[in-house]
Amino acid sequence: MEVKAEHINPYDNDSRAKSEQVKDMFDSISGAYDFMNRAMTMGVDRLWRRKAVQTIRHQDPRLVVDLATGTGDLAIALARSMPQTTVTGYDLSEGMLEVGRDKVARAGLASRVAMYQADCLELPCADNSADAVTVAYGVRNFEHLLEGYREMYRILRPGGTLCVLELSTPRGKITAPLYHIYTRYIIPTLGRMISRDRRAYSYLPESIAAVPQGADMCALMAEAGFLDCRFRPMTFGACTMYTAKK
């Protein structure tokens, strides 16, 4: 399956690999990232993460690996919800990780949440080592999505759970045009004002539109080896939760 999102890069006329551009983009917006997340979703992103936490909590995991962990919102939510669980987060951007580590320390979770810089396509994790793997709003940024899913499959133990949250495109007759206006015009304008990265929040709607959605995403997960792949649209389809088993 061709993954169009792999060809959508953060910066125009930049010959570097997508992963390098993504790293630099998130480094540049790390200070504004949390505020922009709340502003863009009007706080609904917290509800989406809560649904992912509920899904993982039922599995009673001891080790969760959170990929594209960013500033650590999902990693922190997982650790808070499950006192017996250790969470290890990986991300390309050291700038995002610096913000995340500070949040982890302020939450008093440094003994159970660790965050490291790494490429999610080549993780420093042993085979079959994670009880659960999570990714929130990150797979559309992967340079090679199928390889990313194969790496998740490798580190997940047999019987373990994968849970992916990803932004998606509403299809309703009313919600679709409103979403288009909001993501194509309002968000990029707000992003330029707050983050000062003129391109980052134009890349966002482009990458959302290009990433596989619904059954297509599940087919890609199945191609990587996952079983029982399912998807659940949320908030009129603005976000989708994908789950699978190894």
TITIVEX-327908 format. One record per residue (C-alpha): residue number from 1; residue in one letter; x, y, z. Coordinates in Angstrom, 3 decimals, always signed. Layout:
# residues N
SITE,num,residu,x,y,z
SITE,NUM,a,X,Y,Z
...
# end
This chain:
# residues 246
SITE,num,residu,x,y,z
SITE,1,m,+0.000,+0.000,+0.000
SITE,2,e,+1.313,+3.431,-0.925
SITE,3,v,+1.373,+5.730,+2.098
SITE,4,k,+0.920,+9.293,+0.851
SITE,5,a,+1.807,+10.768,+4.249
SITE,6,e,+5.375,+9.547,+3.788
SITE,7,h,+5.748,+12.080,+0.962
SITE,8,i,+4.365,+15.027,+2.936
SITE,9,n,+7.289,+16.836,+4.542
SITE,10,p,+7.299,+19.678,+7.063
SITE,11,y,+9.406,+22.033,+4.945
SITE,12,d,+9.137,+22.882,+1.253
SITE,13,n,+12.243,+22.738,-0.924
SITE,14,d,+14.146,+20.784,+1.724
SITE,15,s,+16.009,+17.738,+0.420
SITE,16,r,+16.620,+16.175,+3.832
SITE,17,a,+14.902,+12.968,+4.923
SITE,18,k,+11.461,+13.387,+6.451
SITE,19,s,+12.658,+12.209,+9.876
SITE,20,e,+15.265,+14.982,+10.002
SITE,21,q,+12.705,+17.604,+9.038
SITE,22,v,+10.205,+16.294,+11.597
SITE,23,k,+12.853,+16.428,+14.310
SITE,24,d,+13.722,+20.044,+13.512
SITE,25,m,+10.069,+21.049,+13.255
SITE,26,f,+9.197,+19.688,+16.684
SITE,27,d,+12.347,+21.165,+18.188
SITE,28,s,+11.238,+24.559,+16.882
SITE,29,i,+7.665,+24.360,+18.232
SITE,30,s,+8.346,+22.459,+21.472
SITE,31,g,+7.734,+25.499,+23.667
SITE,32,a,+4.335,+26.179,+22.083
SITE,33,y,+3.278,+22.579,+21.454
SITE,34,d,+1.145,+21.950,+24.552
SITE,35,f,-0.672,+25.270,+24.257
SITE,36,m,-1.363,+24.674,+20.571
SITE,37,n,-2.707,+21.181,+21.276
SITE,38,r,-5.209,+22.568,+23.769
SITE,39,a,-6.142,+25.461,+21.487
SITE,40,m,-6.499,+23.388,+18.305
SITE,41,t,-8.696,+20.719,+19.877
SITE,42,m,-10.408,+22.976,+22.437
SITE,43,g,-9.196,+20.519,+25.078
SITE,44,v,-10.808,+17.447,+23.500
SITE,45,d,-7.365,+15.873,+23.045
SITE,46,r,-7.497,+15.063,+26.785
SITE,47,l,-10.643,+12.991,+26.217
SITE,48,w,-9.013,+11.109,+23.358
SITE,49,r,-6.002,+10.252,+25.496
SITE,50,r,-8.315,+9.160,+28.321
SITE,51,k,-9.929,+6.646,+25.951
SITE,52,a,-6.515,+5.250,+25.059
SITE,53,v,-5.562,+4.972,+28.733
SITE,54,q,-8.783,+3.086,+29.462
SITE,55,t,-8.025,+0.664,+26.646
SITE,56,i,-4.498,-0.037,+27.894
SITE,57,r,-5.450,-0.151,+31.584
SITE,58,h,-7.670,-3.180,+31.001
SITE,59,q,-4.573,-5.124,+29.936
SITE,60,d,-2.841,-4.522,+33.317
SITE,61,p,+0.567,-3.909,+31.687
SITE,62,r,+3.838,-3.716,+33.582
SITE,63,l,+5.779,-1.976,+30.795
SITE,64,v,+4.271,+0.389,+28.229
SITE,65,v,+6.385,+1.820,+25.425
SITE,66,d,+5.022,+5.158,+24.236
SITE,67,l,+6.321,+6.121,+20.798
SITE,68,a,+6.434,+9.677,+19.433
SITE,69,t,+5.970,+10.531,+23.097
SITE,70,g,+6.556,+14.246,+22.519
SITE,71,t,+6.028,+16.271,+25.681
SITE,72,g,+4.787,+13.186,+27.515
SITE,73,d,+1.062,+13.811,+27.900
SITE,74,l,+0.066,+10.208,+27.166
SITE,75,a,+3.012,+8.725,+29.072
SITE,76,i,+2.080,+10.765,+32.153
SITE,77,a,-1.615,+9.865,+31.841
SITE,78,l,-0.763,+6.165,+31.585
SITE,79,a,+1.499,+6.261,+34.650
SITE,80,r,-1.035,+8.196,+36.710
SITE,81,s,-3.800,+5.761,+35.860
SITE,82,m,-1.758,+2.611,+36.518
SITE,83,p,+0.502,+2.842,+39.601
SITE,84,q,+2.012,-0.568,+38.875
SITE,85,t,+3.109,+0.434,+35.368
SITE,86,t,+6.428,+1.723,+34.049
SITE,87,v,+6.296,+3.840,+30.887
SITE,88,t,+9.220,+4.359,+28.516
SITE,89,g,+8.794,+7.080,+25.924
SITE,90,y,+10.802,+7.606,+22.726
SITE,91,d,+10.829,+10.601,+20.398
SITE,92,l,+13.019,+12.128,+17.687
SITE,93,s,+12.896,+15.626,+19.160
SITE,94,e,+15.129,+16.446,+22.101
SITE,95,g,+13.320,+19.771,+22.429
SITE,96,m,+9.997,+18.026,+23.013
SITE,97,l,+11.630,+15.558,+25.399
SITE,98,e,+13.102,+18.365,+27.501
SITE,99,v,+9.613,+19.779,+28.013
SITE,100,g,+8.281,+16.292,+28.739
SITE,101,r,+10.950,+15.410,+31.299
SITE,102,d,+10.187,+18.615,+33.184
SITE,103,k,+6.484,+17.714,+33.232
SITE,104,v,+7.278,+14.187,+34.435
SITE,105,a,+9.412,+15.563,+37.271
SITE,106,r,+6.730,+18.057,+38.315
SITE,107,a,+4.174,+15.233,+38.317
SITE,108,g,+6.380,+13.204,+40.672
SITE,109,l,+6.621,+10.338,+38.182
SITE,110,a,+10.339,+10.279,+37.387
SITE,111,s,+10.722,+6.838,+38.991
SITE,112,r,+8.200,+5.296,+36.565
SITE,113,v,+8.368,+7.408,+33.396
SITE,114,a,+11.590,+7.599,+31.374
SITE,115,m,+11.959,+9.487,+28.101
SITE,116,y,+14.705,+8.961,+25.514
SITE,117,q,+15.636,+10.286,+22.105
SITE,118,a,+15.345,+7.576,+19.451
SITE,119,d,+14.031,+6.917,+15.971
SITE,120,c,+10.785,+4.967,+16.252
SITE,121,l,+11.839,+2.967,+13.198
SITE,122,e,+14.888,+1.623,+15.050
SITE,123,l,+14.163,+1.304,+18.745
SITE,124,p,+16.677,+0.311,+21.447
SITE,125,c,+14.221,-2.275,+22.808
SITE,126,a,+14.467,-6.044,+23.049
SITE,127,d,+12.126,-8.296,+21.095
SITE,128,n,+8.855,-9.119,+22.894
SITE,129,s,+9.695,-6.736,+25.744
SITE,130,a,+6.656,-4.425,+25.984
SITE,131,d,+3.261,-5.389,+27.380
SITE,132,a,+1.674,-2.535,+25.421
SITE,133,v,+2.749,-0.013,+22.795
SITE,134,t,+1.062,+3.354,+22.368
SITE,135,v,+1.378,+6.189,+19.856
SITE,136,a,-0.584,+9.448,+20.105
SITE,137,y,-0.782,+11.711,+17.040
SITE,138,g,+2.574,+10.550,+15.744
SITE,139,v,+2.356,+7.835,+13.087
SITE,140,r,+1.599,+10.314,+10.296
SITE,141,n,+5.076,+11.759,+10.930
SITE,142,f,+6.871,+8.444,+10.367
SITE,143,e,+9.164,+8.368,+7.371
SITE,144,h,+8.122,+4.761,+6.664
SITE,145,l,+4.860,+3.824,+8.359
SITE,146,l,+4.878,+0.088,+7.615
SITE,147,e,+8.416,-0.175,+8.997
SITE,148,g,+7.218,+1.675,+12.074
SITE,149,y,+4.419,-0.824,+12.635
SITE,150,r,+6.821,-3.729,+12.109
SITE,151,e,+9.092,-2.262,+14.780
SITE,152,m,+6.123,-1.952,+17.161
SITE,153,y,+5.254,-5.572,+16.431
SITE,154,r,+8.833,-6.639,+17.146
SITE,155,i,+9.016,-5.098,+20.608
SITE,156,l,+5.484,-6.092,+21.682
SITE,157,r,+5.138,-9.356,+23.567
SITE,158,p,+2.753,-12.050,+22.264
SITE,159,g,-0.731,-11.189,+23.472
SITE,160,g,+0.243,-7.534,+23.981
SITE,161,t,-1.848,-4.569,+22.854
SITE,162,l,-1.124,-1.796,+20.386
SITE,163,c,-3.130,+1.431,+20.735
SITE,164,v,-2.718,+4.279,+18.252
SITE,165,l,-4.450,+7.647,+18.377
SITE,166,e,-4.267,+9.626,+15.152
SITE,167,l,-5.958,+12.717,+13.854
SITE,168,s,-8.312,+12.007,+10.970
SITE,169,t,-10.649,+13.768,+8.565
SITE,170,p,-14.398,+14.025,+9.318
SITE,171,r,-16.609,+12.886,+6.442
SITE,172,g,-19.986,+14.387,+7.431
SITE,173,k,-21.743,+16.858,+5.126
SITE,174,i,-21.612,+19.547,+7.798
SITE,175,t,-18.488,+18.609,+9.753
SITE,176,a,-16.224,+18.068,+6.718
SITE,177,p,-16.363,+21.643,+5.331
SITE,178,l,-16.140,+23.170,+8.800
SITE,179,y,-13.124,+21.003,+9.569
SITE,180,h,-11.515,+22.003,+6.269
SITE,181,i,-11.841,+25.711,+7.053
SITE,182,y,-10.596,+25.233,+10.611
SITE,183,t,-7.531,+23.143,+9.744
SITE,184,r,-6.535,+24.856,+6.498
SITE,185,y,-6.935,+28.458,+7.579
SITE,186,i,-7.480,+29.024,+11.302
SITE,187,i,-4.911,+26.566,+12.715
SITE,188,p,-2.026,+27.643,+10.405
SITE,189,t,-2.700,+31.309,+11.229
SITE,190,l,-2.791,+30.629,+14.957
SITE,191,g,+0.296,+28.415,+14.688
SITE,192,r,+2.320,+31.095,+12.913
SITE,193,m,+1.358,+33.647,+15.558
SITE,194,i,+2.223,+31.460,+18.547
SITE,195,s,+4.951,+29.033,+17.454
SITE,196,r,+6.685,+31.326,+14.938
SITE,197,d,+7.245,+28.346,+12.665
SITE,198,r,+5.466,+29.401,+9.480
SITE,199,r,+5.319,+25.895,+8.046
SITE,200,a,+4.639,+23.565,+11.001
SITE,201,y,+0.901,+24.123,+11.285
SITE,202,s,+0.356,+24.050,+7.536
SITE,203,y,+2.072,+20.657,+7.491
SITE,204,l,-0.404,+19.432,+10.116
SITE,205,p,-3.610,+19.368,+7.981
SITE,206,e,-1.664,+18.154,+4.949
SITE,207,s,-0.289,+15.177,+6.876
SITE,208,i,-3.688,+14.386,+8.418
SITE,209,a,-5.314,+14.291,+4.993
SITE,210,a,-2.569,+12.030,+3.617
SITE,211,v,-2.257,+9.438,+6.398
SITE,212,p,-4.164,+6.131,+5.968
SITE,213,q,-7.469,+6.223,+7.809
SITE,214,g,-9.986,+3.696,+9.080
SITE,215,a,-9.857,+0.343,+7.310
SITE,216,d,-6.780,+1.395,+5.309
SITE,217,m,-4.813,+1.981,+8.505
SITE,218,c,-5.959,-1.365,+9.887
SITE,219,a,-4.833,-3.074,+6.673
SITE,220,l,-1.358,-1.590,+7.124
SITE,221,m,-1.233,-2.799,+10.729
SITE,222,a,-2.306,-6.266,+9.614
SITE,223,e,+0.420,-6.255,+6.939
SITE,224,a,+2.936,-5.670,+9.753
SITE,225,g,+1.654,-8.824,+11.476
SITE,226,f,-0.944,-7.504,+13.926
SITE,227,l,-4.171,-9.356,+14.661
SITE,228,d,-7.680,-8.172,+15.538
SITE,229,c,-7.066,-4.697,+14.097
SITE,230,r,-9.926,-2.321,+14.870
SITE,231,f,-10.679,+1.373,+14.555
SITE,232,r,-13.001,+3.701,+16.436
SITE,233,p,-13.714,+7.236,+15.143
SITE,234,m,-14.171,+9.875,+17.855
SITE,235,t,-15.562,+13.428,+17.920
SITE,236,f,-17.236,+13.277,+14.504
SITE,237,g,-14.162,+11.593,+13.026
SITE,238,a,-11.595,+14.259,+13.985
SITE,239,c,-9.584,+11.559,+15.770
SITE,240,t,-9.491,+7.780,+15.376
SITE,241,m,-8.311,+5.186,+17.868
SITE,242,y,-6.761,+2.040,+16.393
SITE,243,t,-6.167,-1.105,+18.440
SITE,244,a,-4.534,-4.429,+17.595
SITE,245,k,-2.987,-7.492,+19.188
SITE,246,k,+0.177,-9.495,+18.663
# end
